[in-house]
Amino acid sequence: MNVSDVLLDVLYSYGVKHVFGVPGDAIDTIMESMRKQNKIGFTLVRHEETWAFAAAAMAKLTGELTCCMGTAGPGAIHLLNGLYDAKMDNAPVLAITGGANTPDRTQTSFQEINTVKLFDDVAGYNAAVVHPEQVHSVMHLACQHAIKNRTVAHINIPTNVSMQKVSTYTPYTFDYNLETLSSSPEAIQKAAALINKAKKPVMLIGHWSREATDELIQLSEHINAPIIHALRGKDIIKNHPNHMWWMWLLWTKASNKAMEWADLLLMIGTGFPYKNFLPNHKIPAIQIDIKINMMGLRYPVDVQLPWHAKTILAQLLPLLQENEYYDYVHYMNKFASHEQTQTAKVETSTDTPIRPQVVAKIAGEEAKDDAIFCVDTGAVTVRWARHLHLRDKQRFTISGRLASMAYGLPAAIGAQIAYPDRQVIAFCGDGGFAMLMGDFATCVKDNLPVNIIVFNNSKLGLIKLEQEVHGRPEYHTWLHNPDFKMFAQACGGEWFRVEKPEELQEAIQKAYASPKPTIIDVIINPNELTMPPAISFDQAVGFAKAKIKEFFWAGETDHGFSALKH
C-alpha cells in the first residue's frame, strides 16, 4: 500500500464514507487510490468553499466525522471559510490538502504556500506528513482529535510523499468515542438545591441538548420553567406550551420577558454567544455542556455540570421538588400564545409584492415531516427562524456562530448526500445564493433533488437595516441579479418564478414533487423590515434619521446607481 491507500483505509475505519473535493495535481495520487477503491464516495464540486461547507453541514446533521480534500495553494485557501464554520459550530471535519514536493519546499515553488501555518488557527490538530511511515499515526491522531473535540483537523501531504510505499502499516481500531468528562455528585446536589429554591426558573437550550428532548420536557413541566432555545436548538422541542421560541435578533417578546423576570438561569447544551440577551441582573446560573471550555464563557455560572445533557438530567430529575409557583410560567405561556397569534396574521398576508413571512410559512407547511432545511445567513435567517414552524422529525442546519453567507446551497448538497431518502430544502437570500450558485450544476450532475427557495428582493436586506438603524441611508445594498429561472434551465434543473402570493403554494408543491434539483425564485417585498420585536429608542431615532436622509438623497435607494448617473 502507498501513503494514499493507507490514508483512505484509515478514513474508512473512522466511518467516513464520503469525501468532497476538487481534484488537482497535488492530490492526483490520492485521487487514483480513490478511483481504485469502492468504500468511500467522492463528490466533485465547482468551488472548494462549497465542499468545506457541505462537509461541515453533514457533520452537524449526523454528528459524525466528515472529510474534504483539495489541492495545493488556492485549492487549500478556498476552503478556509467552510472550515471556520465547522470549527465555530463544533463539527468534526478533517481537511486533507496536497502540497509541494518536499525537495522543492521553501524554494518559492509553483503554488507553494505554508499550508500548515495557514491552517494553524482553524485546525485543532494540524500537521504535515513528511515521511511515508508517519501517515497512519498522523491520520489516527487527526481523526481522533476532530471527533473527541468536535472541531477541525488538517493534514497536508506533499505530492511526492503521497505516492511512496508504506512498509509497516497494520490496520487497528481505536475507541474514539471515549469520554473523559464527568460531573461530581456534589455538583449535582448543589444544582438541585438551586433549582428547588427557585420560583421563576428559565431554561435556555441549545444544539448539544439534542439527545435529551424527553428529559428537557420533564424538567420544564416539573419546575414550571419556560423554554427558550438558542438558534441551533430550534428543532429540539416543537409545539410545547412552555416553549417561548428563541433569543438573539430572532428573540420574541415572550422570551425576552421570561429572561428578564427569571430568578434562575439553566443553560443546557449551549454557549449562547450573545450575552447582551442574557439576564442583565445577576441571578444564579447552572450550565450543562459537553464542552468544558464553554462553561461560564458568557455568564457567571454557579454550578458547572460538564457532561451529556441526557445523563446529567437523568441524575438531576429525581432530586427535584415540584415547583408550586405557577403564575410565572402561565403568564409567559399566555404572552407567547398572543405573540404567535399576531405572527400568524402576517404569515397569511395576500399583499403584493409577496411578504417573506408567507414564503417561509408555506414552504414549511408543504414540506415532508422529515424534511431537512438548510438556511443561509441574512434576513432569510430571521424569516426562517420566526415563520417556519418545524414539526415531527424535521431538522435543519445553519452557519451558526460564523454566520457566513453562501451556506445554504452547499449545506443542501451535504445534507442530501448524508440523507439521500429525505427531502432537502434550502432557504437562500439572493445575495448568498449568488455567491456559490455554480454548484447548482453539481446537484444536477449528481442527481441531488434539492429544492432551493430564493428570497429575491434584489438587495442585502439585513445590511440595509443595519445601516438604517445606525442613522445612515441605505448604501450599496442593491443587487443586480441574474435571471435565476434561466440559470436553473441552463444547468438542467427545474425552475419556478413566483411574483404573486396566489401562485406560491402551487409552485412550491410542484417543486417539491420534482425529482430534479429545483430553484424557486420568489420575488419578495424589498421594503419588508427585519426588526426585533423590542425596539430601543436609539434604534428608532437612527432609523428615522436614515429615512430622512434617503428621502433627500436618492443614492443607492434609487435602482442602485442613480448617484453615479448624476
N, C-alpha and C positions, 0 to 999 in steps of 0.2 A: 504493500500500500504506500502511496505517496502522501505528502502532507495534506493535500486537498481531499483525498479519500478519508483520511483519519478525521479531518475537520467535520465532514458530513456525518460520519459514523457517530461521533460524539454528540453532534447536534440532535440526531435521531434518538440517541439514548436519553436525552432530556425532554423528549416529547415533541420536538419541533417537526412539523410535517409540511411546513410551507415556508418559502423564502421569497421576499420581494426584492427586486433589484433591476439594475440596468447593466448589461454586460460591458466589458471594456478590456483592453489588452492586459491590464494589470491583474485581472482575475480570470483570464482565459483558461488557465489550468483548473481552477475551481469549477468553472462552467462545464468543462469537459467531464470532470468527475460527476457533476450534477447530471449530465446527459446520460451517463452510463448506469446510474442507479435508478431505482423506481420507488424509493421510500419517501422522498421529500419532493414536493412540487415546487415549481418556480413560476412567478408571475412577472412578466416584463411590463414595466410602466413607462410612461413618457417623460417623467421628471423624477429625479431622485427624492425630492421633497415629498412626493406622493407616496413613495414606498415606505419612508420613515413614518409618516402619518398613518398609513394603512397598518403597519406593524404595531404602532402604539395603540390604535383603536382595537385591533384584535386582542392585544394583551389586556387592555382594560376590560373588554367584554368577557373574555374567557378566564382571566387570572393566570394564564399560562405563559411560559416563555415563548417569545416570537423572535424572528430574525430578519434582518435586512442586510443587503450586501451591495457594495458598489466599488467602482474602480478608483484609481488614484486621483489626486489633485481635485479638480472641480467636482468629480463624482462624489468624493467624500465630503466636500464643503457643502454641497447642496442639501445633504440630509440632516444637517445640524438642527434646523428648526423643528422637524418632527421628533428628533431625539430629545430635545429640550421639553417638548410636550410630554413625552413618556416619563422623563425624569421628574417633572413637576407634578405629574398626576400619579406617580408611584406605579408605573407599569414596567414589568420586566421585559426589556428588549435588548437583544445582542446585535451589535453592528459589526460587520466584518468588512474591512476595506483592503484593497490591494495597495501596493506601494512600489517605489523604485527598487531595482535590483540592489542588493547590499553593497556590491563593489562601487556602485555609482552614487551612493548616498553622500550627502554633504558636498556634492560637486555641481550644484545647480542643474541637475538632470531635468529632462523633459517631464513636466507635470509634477516635479518633486516638491512636496511641502512637508513640513514637520507634522505629520498626521497625529502622532501621539500627543504632541503638545497642543494641537488644535482641539483635541477631544478631552483635554485634561479636566475642564470644568464640568462637562456634561456627563462624563462616564465615571461611575464609582470604581469600576475596575477598568484599567486602560493599559494595554501592553502591546509590544511588537514581538512577533515570533522571528527570531534571527537564526535559529538552528532547527533542523527538522525534528530532533528528538524532544523539543520543547512543546510541540503542538498539542499533544494530548493533555498535558498538565495545565497549560495555559487555557485551553478550551474549557476544561473542567472548572478551573478557578473562575473564569468569566461567567459561565452558566450558573454556577452556584451563587456567585455574588449578585447577579441580576435577580435570581429567584428569591433568595433569602432577604435581600434588602429592597426588593421591588423597585428596581432602578435600571439604569442603562449600563451596559458593559460594552467595551470595544476592544477588538484585536485587529492589528494591522499585520498583513503578511506580504513581505516583499515578493515580487514576481518569481525570482529565481528560487526562493525557498519553497514556494507553493508546489513546485514540481519535483522536489527532492524526495528520495525514498526514506521511509521510516522503518528502522530495524527492530525497535524494542516495544512496539505498541501492543498492549494487551487490553482488550475491552474490559471495563469494570463499571459497576454502578455505584451510586452514592446516594445516601439518604438526604436529598437536598431539601426536603420539607421539614427537616429537624428545626424545632423552635427552641429558643433559649430564654425567652422572657417568662416571667411569672409574677403573680400578684400575691402578696402575703395575706394570710387570714386576718392579721391585724388591720391591714388596709381595707379589706372587705368589711370588717366590723365598723371601722370608722366611717366608711361611706354610708353604710346602713343607718348609723346613728344620725348623720346629717340629713338623710332623706326622711327619716321618721320624724325629725324635728320640724321640717319644712311644711308650710301650709300652701305655698304657691310655687311649686317646682316647675321648671320648664325644661324640655328635652330638645337638644339640638343634635340631629343625627346626620351622619354623612356616609360616604361610599363604603367605608370599612366596617359598617354595621350591617351590611347586606345579608349575611347569613343568619342574622338574629331577628328577623321580622316578627316571628311569634313572640319572642321574649320582649321585644320593644313594645308591642301592643299590650302584653300583660302588664308591663311596668307602667305604661301610661294610664291604663284603666285602674290599676291598683292604687296609685298615688295621685290620681287626678291631675296629670300633667299634660298640658298642651304639647303637641309635637311640631317642631319646626325643622325643615330639612335644609341643609346646605345644598348647593346646586346639584352636585353629583349624587345626592341622595334622593333625588326626585322620584325614582322608580322603586324605592324600597317599600314605602307604605302608601297605599292608594285607597281613597274613599273611606277613611275612618273619621268619625265625628270629631275626634280630638286633634285632627290634622289642621294646622294653621297655615300650611303652604311653606313658603321659602323666605330666605333672607337675602341680603346684599341689594343691588339695584333692583332685583326682582322681588324684593320684600313686599309683603302685604301689610295693611294697617293692623290686621289681627296679630300677625307675627311680631310686629313692632311693639304693640301694646303688651303682648304676653312677655316679651323680653324686658320691657320697661318695668312691669309690675312684679316680676318674679322675685322670690326670696331664696331660690336655689337654682343653679345652672348645672345641668347634666350634659356634658359634651361626649357624644358616643360615636366613635369612628370618624371623627372629623377634626382637622386642624383649623378650619374656617379662617381664611386669610384676611377677612375684612373686620378688624377689631372695632372699628367705629360703630358697628351694628350690634356689638355685644353690650351687656348692661353697662351704663355709664356710671353706675354706683357699685361699689364692691359688695358682692354677695358671695356666699360660699359656693364653691365650684368643685365638681368631680369630673375627671376626664378618663375615659376608657379608649385606648387606642393601641393597635398592634405595633405602631412605630413610636418608640420611646422618645425619639428626638422631637416629636410633636407636642409632648407634654408641657403645658404652661407656656407655649410659644406665643399665644395671642392674649391670654387672660390668666391672672394669677389663680392657680389651682390648689385647692386644699388637700385633695386626695387624688393621687395618680394610680391608675389601675392599668398597667401595661399587659395586655393580652387580648385574645379574641373576644369580641363583644358577646358572642353567644355563650362562651364559657363563663365569663365574668357575671353576666346577668343571671345565669342559671344558679350561681352560688349566692348571688345577692338577693334574689326574689324571696326565698324562704325566710329571710331575716327582716322583711319589711312589714310594717303595720299599714293597715288601710287608712288612707288619708280621708278624714271625715269632713274636710272643708271643701265643699262642692262649688261654692259661689264663683270662685276664680275660673275654673275650667268651664263651667256652664256659661258664664258671661263671654268667655273667649269663643266658645262654640257658636253662640248667637251672633257675635261680631263677625266671625268668619263666614257664617251662613249668609248674612246680609251682604257681605262684600262679594261673595260668589254670585248672588242674585244680580247685583249690579253689573258684574263682569259678564254674565250671560246675556244681558241686553246688548252689549257691544258685539258679542260673538254672533248675533243673528241679524246684524245690520244688512240692509239692502242698498246701502249707498254705493254710488259710482263716482270716482274710482273705488275699487274694492278695498275695504279695510283689512289690514293684515291679520287682525284677530280672527276674522271669519275664515281665512285660509287655514290658519293653524287648527281651529276647531274642526272644520270639515275634514281636513287631512287626517286628523286623529280618529274621528268617528268612522271613517271609511276603511281604516287600516285593520289588518287582521289582529286577533287577540294576542299573538306572539310576535308582532312586528318589532323591528329594531329601528330606532330613529337616530340618525347621525346629524348632529347640529353644528352649524358653522357659528362664527363669532360675529357679533354686531347687534343691530336692532333685532335681527331674526332670532337671536338667543332669547331676548325678552318675550317675543311673541310666542315662541315655543314653550318657554317656562310658565307663562301665565295662562295660555289659552289652549294648549294641547293637554288633554286630560288622560293620562295614562291609565290603563286598566289591565287586569289579568296578568299575563306573563310578558307584557311588553317591556322592552329595555331601551336604553339609549346610551350614546356616548357623546362626549363633548370635549373640546380643548379647555380644560378647567382653569388651572392657575396660570398657564401661559396665555390662554385666550387668543390663540392665533387665528387670523383669517385664513381661509382656504382649506379648513379642516374637513368640511362636510363631505365632499366627493371622495377624497382618499379614504376617509373613515368608512364610507359606504362600501368601498372595494374590500377593505379588510374585513368588515362585518359579513359581507356576502360570501366571502371565501371561508370564513370561520363557520358560518351557519348557512350552508347552501340551500336548505329547505325552508328558510324563513324569509319573510318579506322584509326588505331593507328600504328605508325611506330617508333621504337626506333633505334637511331644511337648509337652504343656502340663500344668503343675500346675493344680489347681483355682483357686488364687488368681490366678495370672497370666492364665488363660483368661478368668475372670470380668471382668477389668478392661476388656477390649475385645471381649467376645464378641458385641456387637451387630453386628459386621462379619461374623459368620457369615451374616447375611442378605444381605450383599454377595456372598458366594460363591454363594448360591442364585440371586440375581438375575442374576449374570453367568455362571452355569453353570460355575463353577470346582470341579471334583470333588476338592477337598482332603479329606484324612482327618485329623480332629482326635482324637488319643488323649488323654483327660483322666485324669491320675493323681489320683484323687479320694480324699484322706484327710481332708478337712474341716479342714485346718489348713495353716499356713505352716510346713512341716516343717523347712526349713533354719534358719529363725529360731528355732524351738523348740530345735534342737540348739545353736545359738549361745548362747542364754540359759543352757542347762543346763551347757555346758562352762565358762561363767564362774561356775558355782555358784549360779545363780539359778533359781528354779522357773519352769516354763512359764507365760507370762502373755500373754493376749490374742492367742494364735495360732490359736485355734479359729475355723473359718469356718461360717457358716450358708449352705450352698449351695442354689441353686435346683435343681429337677429338670432336669438337662441334657437328659435324653431328651425331656421335654415342650417345652423350649426349642427343640431341633432340629426337633421336629414343627411348632411354631408358625411357625418360619422357612420351612418347606417342605423341609427336608433329611431325610436318613436318620439313624437313631439306633440305638444298641445300648447296653444297660446290662449289665455283667458283674460278678457278685458271687462266682462260684466259678471256680477255676483250670481246671476241665474245660470251662468254657464259653468260655474266652478265645480259643483258636485258631480255632474256628468263627466267632465273632463278628468277629474281625479279617479272616478270609478273606472273609466276606460284605461287610464294609465296604469292603475294597479292591476288590471286584468291582463295587461300585455305581457307576453313572455320576453319581450325585448327591454333593454335599458330605455328609460324614458326621461324626457325633460318636460316639466310642466311650467311654462313661463307665465307667471301670473302678474299682471300689471296692477300694482297696488298704489294707494294714495301716497304721493311723495311728501305730503304735509302732515301725515299722521305722526303725532308726538309720541315719543317713548319716554314717558315721565314716571318717576317713582310715585307711589300713592301719597306720600307725605312730601310736601314741597316747602323748603325753608324760605324765609323772607328774602335772603340774599339771592337765592336761585331765581325767585320770581322777579326781583329787580333786574338781575342780569339778563333774564330772558326778554323783559320789556325793553331794556336798552338795545339789545340786539335787533329786535323787530323795528325799532325806530330807525336805527342805522341802516337796516336793509331797505326800509321804505325810501330813504333819501339817497341811498347809493345802491343801484341795482347789482353791480359787481357780479359775483358768481351766482346770484339768485335768479338771474335772467338768462335762462337757457345756456348757462355755462360760460360763455366767453364774451359777454357784452362789454366788459371792461376793456378787453383787448380791442374790440371793434371800434370803440370810441376813443 
